[in-house]
Amino acid sequence: MNLVFEKISQTLAAGAKLDIGIAGSFLRLSECQWPVTISLLKEGRVIGTMNNMLAGDYVQGVDFDAVWVVNGAAAQVVGLQISGGGAGSNRVIGEVSIVNGEKSRVLSNQAYSVKLQTVSVAGQLAHCQLFNPGGSGKNLIVDGLLLSVVNQQSISIGEYSTALANANAAAVASKLLGGAVAPVALPKYGNNAAMLLTTYLAMVTVPNASSVDIDPLMNSPIVVPPGRGLTVVSHTANYDFSCNVSFFEESI
C-alpha cells in the first residue's frame, strides 16, 4: 500500500452522509460531539459497519478503499484521520479537544431563545412555562435561565405538565439571526391562586430591580420530554417577572 495520511474535517447536517474515496488500513474518528456510523468499503462492497462511534474510536489493520460516514440526529463537525503504509499521528494521545457543538446547533437552526413574560393579577401567582407538546418527537434541552424582576421576590422552578392558558407575547427566536424558526416548544403564561408545580427543581430569591442567572445552580441542562412543561412561578401574589430561556431541540 502507498504511503497515505489524510486529515478530513466536515460539517454534516443531521442525518447527512459523507462519502470518502481514500484507501487505507487505519481510521480514527478525531472529532465529533454526537455518535456517528462509519462503514468501510473495498471494491464497492461494505466490509464492516461501526455504529455509535465517538471521537477517539478507531479501526486498524483492515484494508479499505472507501469510507461512508452517516451523521446522527444533530448537525456537527466530524473529523477523520485515514492512514496506510505506516503513516500516522499520535497528536490525539494526551490531547484535550473542545468541540463546539453549540455552534453547530445554531448554524443548523436547532438552538433557540425566548423571553417568557408574566402578567400580574391581584391575589394570584404569576406562572410562565416552556411547554413541549405530547407527540412532538423531540426533547427540549434547556441550557440557560435568567430571571428578572422589578420587585424582590422568591421564584420556584419545576414541572407542570399541563399547558398554561395563555400564549406568550414574545415568540421563540432562532439563535441563527435571520434563520427560519420552527420549534415545537410552546411559550406560555398564566395565573393561579396557588402554585401549580408538581415537581420542584430549585428556588431563588431575586433582589429588587435585578436579574439572577441560575445556570450555576443547575450544573447540567434540564430536559423537557414531550407532554411536559418547565414552569417558573412567583411566590408573591400580584407580582410579575420575566424569564429568559435558552434551549435547543433534539429528535428522540
C-alpha positions in Angstrom: 0.0 0.0 0.0 1.2 3.5 -0.8 2.0 5.9 2.0 -1.2 7.7 3.0 -2.1 10.1 5.7 -5.2 12.3 5.4 -7.0 14.6 7.8 -10.6 15.4 6.9 -13.0 17.8 8.7 -16.5 18.3 7.5 -19.7 20.0 8.9 -22.5 17.5 8.5 -26.2 18.2 8.8 -28.4 15.9 10.8 -28.6 12.5 9.0 -26.2 13.6 6.3 -23.9 11.1 4.6 -20.2 11.8 3.7 -18.5 9.6 1.0 -14.7 9.5 1.2 -12.8 7.7 -1.6 -9.5 7.3 0.1 -7.8 3.9 0.7 -6.0 3.0 3.9 -5.6 0.5 6.7 -6.2 2.8 9.7 -9.1 5.1 10.5 -9.6 7.2 13.6 -12.6 9.4 14.4 -10.8 12.5 15.7 -13.6 15.0 16.2 -17.4 14.7 16.9 -19.8 15.7 19.6 -22.5 13.1 18.9 -22.3 9.5 17.7 -21.9 8.7 14.1 -22.0 5.5 12.0 -19.0 4.6 9.8 -18.8 1.9 7.1 -15.6 0.7 5.4 -15.7 -0.4 1.8 -13.5 -2.4 -0.6 -14.1 -2.8 -4.3 -17.7 -1.4 -3.8 -18.6 -3.8 -1.0 -19.2 -2.9 2.6 -16.7 -4.9 4.7 -17.7 -3.5 8.1 -20.0 -1.0 9.8 -19.4 0.5 13.2 -22.3 2.2 15.0 -22.3 4.9 17.7 -18.7 5.8 17.1 -17.3 8.8 19.1 -14.1 10.9 19.0 -11.1 8.7 19.7 -12.6 5.4 18.4 -10.5 3.8 15.6 -10.1 0.8 13.3 -6.7 -0.5 12.3 -5.2 -3.4 10.3 -8.2 -3.5 7.9 -7.6 -2.6 4.2 -10.3 -0.4 2.7 -10.6 1.8 -0.4 -13.6 4.0 0.6 -15.4 5.2 3.8 -19.0 6.2 4.5 -19.8 8.4 7.4 -23.5 8.8 8.4 -24.3 11.5 10.9 -26.8 11.2 13.7 -29.7 13.5 14.7 -27.7 16.6 15.4 -25.6 18.7 13.0 -21.9 18.8 13.9 -18.3 18.9 12.8 -16.9 15.5 12.1 -13.1 14.9 11.8 -11.4 11.8 10.5 -7.8 10.6 10.2 -7.1 8.0 7.5 -3.7 6.4 7.0 -1.9 3.5 5.5 1.6 2.3 4.6 2.9 3.1 8.1 2.0 6.8 8.2 0.1 8.1 11.3 0.0 10.6 14.1 0.0 10.5 17.9 -1.3 14.0 18.4 -4.6 12.7 19.7 -2.9 11.0 22.6 -3.0 13.2 25.7 -4.7 16.0 23.7 -8.0 17.5 25.0 -10.2 18.8 22.3 -13.3 21.1 22.9 -15.8 20.6 20.1 -18.1 23.5 19.6 -21.4 21.5 19.4 -23.3 24.7 20.4 -22.1 26.5 17.2 -23.2 23.5 15.0 -26.7 23.5 16.6 -27.0 27.3 16.0 -25.9 27.0 12.4 -28.4 24.2 11.8 -31.2 26.3 13.3 -31.8 24.0 16.3 -31.0 26.5 19.0 -33.5 29.0 20.4 -34.1 31.7 22.9 -37.4 33.2 24.3 -38.4 35.8 26.8 -41.3 34.4 28.9 -43.2 37.4 30.3 -45.8 37.0 33.1 -48.8 39.4 33.9 -49.6 40.4 37.5 -53.2 39.6 38.8 -54.5 40.6 42.2 -54.5 37.6 44.6 -52.8 35.3 42.1 -49.3 33.9 41.5 -47.7 34.6 38.1 -46.6 31.5 36.1 -44.6 31.1 32.9 -43.8 27.9 31.0 -41.9 26.3 28.2 -44.2 23.5 27.2 -43.3 20.5 25.0 -46.5 19.2 23.3 -47.2 15.4 23.6 -46.2 13.5 20.4 -43.7 16.2 19.4 -41.0 13.6 18.8 -38.4 15.9 20.4 -36.8 16.7 23.7 -36.3 20.3 24.8 -32.8 20.8 26.3 -32.8 23.9 28.4 -29.2 25.2 29.0 -29.9 28.7 30.3 -32.4 30.5 32.6 -32.3 34.2 33.5 -34.9 35.6 35.9 -35.6 39.3 36.1 -37.8 41.3 38.5 -38.8 44.8 39.4 -39.9 43.9 43.0 -37.9 41.5 45.1 -39.5 38.0 45.1 -38.8 34.3 45.5 -39.3 32.2 42.4 -39.6 28.5 42.1 -38.7 26.4 39.1 -40.1 23.0 38.4 -42.6 20.9 36.3 -46.2 21.4 35.5 -47.3 19.1 32.7 -50.5 20.9 31.5 -50.0 23.7 29.1 -50.8 27.1 30.7 -53.7 29.0 29.3 -52.1 31.9 27.5 -49.7 32.2 24.6 -46.6 34.2 25.4 -46.5 37.7 23.9 -42.9 37.2 22.5 -42.3 34.4 20.0 -39.4 32.0 20.2 -36.3 33.3 18.3 -33.7 31.3 16.5 -30.1 31.9 17.7 -29.2 32.0 14.0 -30.1 35.6 13.3 -32.4 35.7 10.2 -32.8 31.9 10.3 -36.1 30.2 9.9 -37.8 29.4 13.2 -39.9 26.2 13.5 -39.6 24.9 17.1 -42.0 22.5 18.7 -41.7 24.3 22.0 -44.7 26.5 23.1 -44.1 29.5 25.3 -46.9 30.0 27.8 -48.0 32.1 30.8 -50.9 32.1 33.3 -52.0 32.9 36.9 -53.4 30.9 39.7 -54.2 31.4 43.4 -51.8 28.5 44.3 -48.6 27.2 42.8 -49.2 24.7 40.0 -45.8 22.9 40.2 -45.9 19.2 40.7 -42.1 18.8 40.9 -39.6 21.3 42.3 -36.1 21.8 40.8 -35.0 25.0 42.5 -36.0 28.2 44.3 -34.2 31.5 44.1 -34.7 35.0 45.6 -34.2 37.8 43.1 -33.5 41.2 44.7 -35.3 44.5 43.7 -34.7 45.6 40.1 -32.2 42.9 39.2 -31.6 39.6 37.4 -30.3 36.2 38.5 -28.7 33.7 36.2 -29.5 30.3 37.6 -27.0 28.4 35.4 -24.6 27.9 38.3 -27.4 26.3 40.3 -28.3 23.9 37.5 -24.8 22.3 36.8 -26.4 20.4 34.0 -29.2 21.0 31.4 -32.9 20.5 32.1 -34.5 18.0 29.7 -38.2 18.5 28.9 -39.7 15.4 27.2 -42.9 15.5 25.2 -46.1 16.2 27.2 -44.2 18.1 30.0 -43.6 21.8 30.8 -40.7 23.6 32.5 -42.6 26.1 34.7 -41.5 29.1 36.7 -43.7 30.6 39.5 -43.5 33.7 41.7 -44.1 33.2 45.4 -45.8 36.6 45.8 -49.3 37.4 44.5 -49.8 40.3 42.2 -46.1 40.4 41.1 -44.9 39.8 37.6 -41.4 38.8 36.3 -39.7 37.7 33.2 -37.7 34.6 32.4 -35.3 34.4 29.5 -34.8 30.8 28.4 -32.0 29.4 26.2 -32.7 25.9 24.7 -32.3 23.5 21.8 -34.4 20.7 20.5 -33.2 17.1 19.8 -35.1 14.4 18.0 -36.0 11.4 20.1 
